[in-house]
């Protein structure tokens, strides 16, 4: 009977801002969900929010192997197939200059934002492989990974480390027949709590949840197989069907968003034009003075 069951989506960090959006997107699309978080009280709130949905909540701490092993044991007891994982793990980084804070702050941020992803993958990838399905695994990353985010040095360092972790795990996950990808968010997410002061280009958190789900659903699509994909803003999505942009690392220029390269080219053209004009004017002045 297990083979007849609709596969579920496992959401890690389900009570966070993005994790909750991923749960919402999956439920609205008709997928069963297993939601995992550390806080039992927040999980109860999540359960009440989606009362009547095919939702199961599990409390687990993915800060270490012990917690991950216990989670896998619980998942095996559920005895149902899974489509894949959305890992929305991490914590809000403290604002401030890097040199004004102790090394312990960076270590703490790294432990909260990066290591839980490694712990989860170490145990969930072999578990997914046991199902015999081609599963997907989507990690959610925040801004600052490619270029430092002003005022959030700790978060930027952790985001950069998460990008490299995703690249390594992307390759290693192939041995488990799992496509692991990082969905990188280039800016803060727009939520009901911050929309009064949110910038226009910030992606809606519900949009992020839907995009994570989309990657799982299209996990076998060879046109979208990169290790890292960037979701930039809702505005871009209105003119393009996917809004997810693959990221390459073959040189500094390719690491920049296309719009940034266009701005650089325009700036160079403007400077060159002004420089040529000033030289021409200077030459004419010199000729007249003679």
C-alpha positions in Angstrom: 0.0 0.0 0.0 3.0 2.3 0.6 3.7 2.5 -3.1 0.1 3.8 -3.7 0.6 6.7 -1.3 1.2 10.2 -2.6 4.8 11.1 -1.7 5.3 13.7 1.1 7.6 16.7 1.3 9.9 17.0 4.3 10.4 20.6 5.4 13.2 21.4 7.8 13.0 24.6 9.8 9.3 24.6 9.2 8.4 27.2 11.8 10.7 29.8 10.4 9.6 32.5 7.9 10.7 30.7 4.8 10.0 27.2 6.1 6.4 28.1 7.0 6.0 29.5 3.4 7.3 26.2 2.0 4.8 24.3 4.1 2.0 26.5 2.9 3.1 26.2 -0.8 3.2 22.4 -0.5 -0.2 22.1 1.2 -1.9 24.5 -1.3 -0.5 22.3 -4.1 -2.0 19.2 -2.5 1.2 17.6 -1.2 1.4 15.8 2.1 3.9 17.5 4.4 6.1 16.4 7.3 7.2 19.6 9.1 10.3 19.5 11.3 11.5 22.2 13.8 13.0 22.4 17.3 10.2 24.3 19.0 7.3 22.1 19.9 5.1 25.1 20.7 5.7 26.6 17.3 4.9 23.3 15.7 1.6 23.2 17.5 0.8 26.7 16.1 1.7 25.5 12.6 -0.5 22.4 13.1 -3.5 24.7 14.0 -2.8 27.0 11.2 -3.2 24.2 8.7 -5.8 22.2 10.5 -7.4 19.6 8.2 -4.4 19.4 5.9 -2.3 16.3 5.4 0.4 17.7 7.8 2.5 15.9 10.3 4.9 17.7 12.7 8.1 16.4 14.2 10.3 18.0 16.8 14.0 17.5 16.1 17.2 19.3 16.8 19.6 19.1 13.8 22.5 20.8 15.6 24.3 17.4 15.9 24.3 13.8 14.6 22.3 12.5 17.6 19.3 14.7 16.7 19.5 13.8 13.0 19.7 10.1 13.7 16.6 10.3 15.9 14.8 12.2 13.1 15.6 9.6 10.5 14.3 6.9 12.9 11.0 8.8 13.2 10.8 9.2 9.4 11.2 5.5 8.9 8.4 4.8 11.3 6.1 7.0 9.2 6.5 4.4 6.4 5.6 6.6 3.4 7.4 7.7 0.2 8.9 11.2 0.1 9.3 13.5 -2.9 12.2 15.3 -1.3 13.4 17.8 1.3 13.2 21.6 1.6 15.8 22.7 4.2 15.1 26.2 5.5 17.6 26.1 8.3 19.5 28.9 9.9 19.1 31.9 12.2 19.0 35.6 11.9 22.5 37.0 12.0 23.4 39.9 14.3 24.0 43.3 12.7 27.3 45.0 13.2 30.8 45.3 12.0 32.8 42.1 11.9 35.9 43.6 13.6 33.7 44.9 16.5 32.6 41.5 17.6 34.4 38.6 19.1 35.3 35.4 17.1 32.8 33.6 19.2 30.0 35.5 17.4 31.2 34.2 14.0 31.5 30.7 15.3 28.0 30.8 16.7 26.6 32.2 13.5 28.4 29.5 11.5 27.1 26.8 13.9 23.5 28.0 13.4 23.5 28.8 9.7 25.8 26.2 8.1 26.5 23.1 10.2 22.8 22.1 10.6 22.6 21.8 6.8 25.6 19.4 6.8 24.2 17.4 9.7 20.9 17.0 8.0 22.4 16.1 4.6 24.7 13.5 6.2 21.8 11.5 7.4 18.9 12.4 5.1 20.7 11.7 1.8 21.3 8.0 2.6 17.7 7.7 3.9 16.3 9.2 0.7 18.5 6.8 -1.3 16.9 3.8 0.5 13.5 4.8 -1.1 14.7 3.9 -4.6 13.2 7.1 -5.9 14.9 10.1 -7.6 14.4 12.6 -4.9 15.1 16.3 -4.6 16.8 18.3 -1.9 16.5 22.0 -1.8 18.6 24.1 0.6 17.5 27.7 1.1 20.3 30.4 1.4 20.1 34.1 2.1 21.9 37.2 0.8 25.6 37.9 1.1 27.0 34.7 -0.3 28.5 36.2 -3.5 29.1 39.8 -2.3 29.3 41.0 1.3 26.1 42.3 2.7 26.9 45.7 4.4 26.4 45.5 8.2 26.0 41.7 8.2 29.6 40.4 7.9 28.9 37.3 9.9 25.9 36.3 7.8 27.8 37.0 4.6 30.6 34.7 5.6 28.2 32.0 6.6 26.2 32.4 3.3 29.5 32.1 1.3 30.3 28.9 3.3 26.8 27.6 2.6 27.3 28.1 -1.2 30.5 26.0 -1.1 28.8 23.4 1.1 25.9 23.2 -1.5 28.4 22.7 -4.4 30.1 19.8 -2.6 26.9 18.2 -1.5 25.4 18.6 -5.0 28.2 16.4 -6.4 28.1 13.9 -3.5 24.3 13.6 -3.6 24.5 12.1 -7.1 25.8 8.9 -5.6 22.5 8.7 -3.7 20.3 9.5 -6.8 19.3 12.8 -5.2 19.5 16.2 -6.8 20.6 18.6 -4.2 20.5 22.3 -5.0 20.8 25.6 -3.2 18.1 28.2 -3.8 19.8 31.5 -3.0 17.8 34.5 -2.1 19.6 37.7 -3.1 17.8 40.0 -0.7 15.6 39.8 2.4 12.2 38.3 2.0 9.1 40.4 2.1 6.6 39.3 4.7 3.5 40.7 6.3 5.6 41.8 9.2 8.0 43.9 7.2 6.1 44.9 4.1 5.6 48.5 5.2 9.3 49.2 5.0 10.3 46.4 2.5 12.0 47.4 -0.7 10.0 46.8 -3.9 12.5 44.3 -5.2 12.4 42.0 -2.2 10.8 38.6 -3.1 7.6 37.7 -1.3 8.2 34.9 1.1 5.3 32.9 -0.3 7.0 33.2 -3.7 10.2 31.7 -2.2 8.2 28.8 -0.9 6.6 28.1 -4.3 10.0 28.2 -6.0 11.4 25.7 -3.6 8.5 23.4 -4.3 9.0 24.0 -8.1 12.6 22.8 -7.9 11.4 19.6 -6.2 8.7 18.9 -8.7 11.2 19.5 -11.6 14.1 17.7 -10.0 14.6 15.5 -13.1 14.6 18.4 -15.5 18.1 18.6 -17.1 17.5 22.3 -18.0 17.6 23.2 -14.3 20.4 21.0 -12.9 22.8 23.6 -11.5 24.1 23.3 -7.9 23.1 26.9 -7.1 20.1 28.9 -8.5 19.4 32.5 -7.5 15.9 33.9 -7.0 16.3 37.6 -7.3 13.0 39.5 -7.1 9.3 39.2 -7.8 9.6 42.0 -10.5 11.9 39.8 -12.6 9.5 36.9 -12.4 6.7 38.9 -14.0 8.7 39.0 -17.3 10.3 35.6 -17.1 8.5 32.3 -16.4 11.0 30.9 -13.8 12.9 33.8 -12.2 15.5 31.3 -11.1 18.9 32.1 -12.5 21.8 29.6 -12.6 25.0 30.7 -11.1 28.4 30.0 -12.8 31.9 30.4 -11.3 34.1 30.6 -14.4 35.6 34.0 -13.8 34.7 37.1 -11.9 32.4 38.5 -14.6 30.1 35.5 -14.7 29.7 35.7 -10.9 27.9 39.1 -11.3 24.2 39.4 -12.1 23.5 40.3 -15.7 22.0 43.6 -14.7 25.2 44.6 -12.9 27.3 43.9 -16.0 25.0 46.0 -18.0 25.4 48.9 -15.5 29.2 48.5 -15.6 29.2 48.6 -19.4 27.0 51.8 -19.4 29.2 53.4 -16.9 32.3 52.7 -18.9 30.7 54.0 -22.0 29.7 57.2 -20.2 33.2 57.7 -18.8 34.8 57.1 -22.2 32.5 59.5 -23.9 33.0 62.3 -21.3 36.8 61.7 -21.4 36.9 61.9 -25.2 34.7 65.1 -25.2 36.9 66.8 -22.6 40.1 65.9 -24.6 38.5 67.4 -27.8 37.5 70.6 -26.0 41.0 70.9 -24.5 42.7 70.5 -27.8 40.5 73.1 -29.4 41.3 75.5 -26.6 45.0 74.9 -27.1 44.7 75.5 -30.8 42.9 78.8 -30.3 45.5 80.0 -27.7 48.2 79.4 -30.3 
